[in-house]
Amino acid sequence: MIFYDGKAHKFDDITFEIPENFGVKDYTAQWQFTSSDGRFEAYFEPILDRAAKIDLKFIITDQHQVFGRMTGKAVLDDGTALEFKDLLCFAEDVHNKY
């Protein structure tokens, strides 16, 4: 969802494509974001991966809060296309098991 000019614009599912090296996610490489409705396309250049991992067998958490800059295009509900460049933001990849 994006909020623009006081209005919410909802996208379909957005896929976070996190690159992998030898089957392991590379959180510091460029990510790609794509919506299933084609209204949101962007790439994300990570700056910092704030990672935390705990494995107590009955409580497991593996968290990556990645800060960076996003560049791309979003199409609003009325068809208006917004382009953005180097927007400072963050994305998360989190796995929790309780």
C-alpha positions, 0 to 999 in steps of 0.5 A, a space after each residue: 500500500 502507498 499513501 499519496 496526497 492523503 489517499 491510500 492506494 492498495 497493490 496486489 501481492 508484492 514479491 520480494 526477490 532477495 538474491 541468493 548465493 549458493 542457496 543462501 540469501 544475500 541481504 546486501 545485494 540488490 533486491 527486486 520488488 514486483 507486484 502481481 498487478 504490475 502497478 509496483 516495480 522497484 529495486 532496492 539497494 541495501 545499505 545495512 542489514 540489521 540481523 538477529 537470530 535466536 534458536 532455543 529450539 522451542 523459540 526460533 527467530 531469524 530477522 533481517 531488517 534491511 535499510 537502503 534506497 529504493 528506486 522505481 515506479 508505482 501506479 496509483 488507483 486512478 492510473 497516475 504513475 509516480 516515479 521515485 529515486 533513492 527513497 530511503 526505506 527499509 524492508 524485512 525478511 523475518 521467520 519466527 517459530 514459537 
